[in-house]
């Protein structure tokens, strides 16, 4: 998962940028020159984590997950009962599933706080959040992806003033092998002055 999508969603929301910069300042308060470490990334950057999760909810890397039913599966949805017969293929679109308004309030808005304490909309139903798939077939590299991207974003937001060149989010490229922002996603940057 490249850091481009999460960084653009964050940069398109100045209030979130301000909070992330504050989170970074607090995480490095005792030593502004400290190296980013595993514990710090996983314990002291919840907003950055939730921002990445929210970017993946709005722009999941895969448009379709395909599974085969190994046995008849009974499903109850929208007040009706269904049976998926053994051998049938089941196709799931995370892009659609993670924008269901009954699960995610204001589903088209970037709101990393939806994953925070007191809301936790991703836990409202099984597999509500499928940024990396779900169940036993979820992406085995997701923990590494979170650590890697959060480390990159931590350095960027701590060390640089960042601004999107365009004033709007780019369209999502659903025709690419891995979904992401379409076109040229330019960002202006300058080294952040330390006080």
Helices and strands as residue ranges (DSSP letters): H 3-11, H 14-27, H 38-43, H 46-58, E 65-68, E 73-77, E 80-84, E 89-92, H 94-97, G 112-115, G 121-123, G 135-137, H 142-159, E 160-164, E 172-173, E 180-181, E 187-191
